[in-house]
Amino acid sequence: MSDTELQLVDLDDGSLLAMARTGHQEAYATLFSRYGYAAHRLARHLGQKEDSDDVVSEAFAQVLDLLGRGKGPDRAFRAYLFTTVRNECARRAKARKRVTPTDDMQQIDTPVAFGGGQLDAFERSAIRAAYESLPARWQTVLWHLDVEGRKPHELGPMLELSPNSVSALVYRARAGLRQAYLQQHVKQDRPGDERACQENRGKLSGFVRGTASAREQERVHAHLQSCGDCMAVYLDLQEVNREVGTVAAPLALAVATGGLSALLRRWKNA
């Protein structure tokens, strides 16, 4: 990266958006690098697997056009971009629906099911997979403390641990849940990924959370310097990590009760 690119990478979204409004192409390119991978993932999740490149390009172009006309987001670029991606996916889905041959008159002019244009379905599956990937002991302590609201001293006899040890266990379980949730965002390898990419992407959540060993951190860091695709995944994971916040406990309750959307918002805003 050049010195200018390195300086732009350190800026927050609001600063980059302000620069993009004045025609600073490199600033907007930085936003593309930061969120392009996540936008592609969302487009594929919403059924636009073959057209994800076109959807993402169109979404970024639409936002750039708005910025040039003094409109669009001043901050929260990720959320604004995702809304634009969802809208573009919905438009394409409806267009395909209109040109699908059918003899069933009931299908004509009916709404296209699109889940309300929400990302919740992906996050629900990611949360559930993350929770279920935890060791049984971690799931147990999260359930009893964070779902049932019990106290560490109440779990001591059942787990054969002191109250302090129970507290230490739930701390590790919550940290493990956050890291597992992050890894869900890079879990699926894409066709054509090189072996080095696959190996390093498997370590990205630990790299972002700072739990990877020193040797692993050095390897991942070196790989990111030479791989633009993995750097895009890493930058997206950093944003997800910022949204996660510091409290992951309500996720266990969300998985159990189905009240995922509201609890996820609580978890992220905590």
C-alpha positions, 0 to 999 in steps of 0.5 A: 500500500502507498502512504496515502492508502495507509492513511485512508485505511485509518480513517473512519467511515464518516471521514471517508464519506466526507472526502467522497462527497468532494470527489475523492475517488481513493476515499470511496475506493477505501470504503469499497475495500472495507465493505465489498466482501460483506456486500457480496456475502449479503447479495449471495445470501439473498439469492443473487449468487450469480449476479452478486458482482453486478448487485454490489457494483450497482449498489456502490454506484447508487450510493456514490451518485447520491453522495455526488448530489449531496445526499446519502449517508453522513455516517453508518455507511455499512447499514446504508450500503446493505439497505441498497444491496437489499433493495437491488436484490429485491428489484432483481427478484421481482423482475425475474418473477415478472418474466417467469412463464406460468399457467398459474394465474394465482402467481401473477402479480403476487408479491415476491417473498423476500423476508422483509429485506432483513439480514436477520436470517443470516445472523440467526443462523450464524448465532445458532451455529456459533453457539452450537459449536461451543463445548457442551460445558460452555453451552451449559454455563451460558444457558444457566447464567444468561438464560435462566438468570442463575448465579455462579454459586448456584452452579458450583455444585452441579459443575463441581466448581467454586463460584469463582471458577464458574465466573471464570468459565462463563467469561471464557464461554462468552469470549468463545461465543463472540469469536465463534460468531465472528468466524461464521462470517468467514466460514465458507470458502469460495471456489478458487481460494488458494490453500494459504487463503483457506488456512489463514481465513480459518484463523482470522477470528482469533487474529481479530480478537487477539486470541491467536498465538504470536506465531499465528498472528505473524503468519496471518499478518504476513498473508494479509499484506500480500492477499487483497481478497483476505484483507477485504475479509479481515476488514469486514471482520473488524467491522463485525467485531466492533458491532459485537460489543463486549457482551455476548450472553444474550445470544444463548437466550436468543438461540433458545427462544427465537427472539433473535432479532431484538436480542441481537440488537441488544447484544450489539449495542451493549 
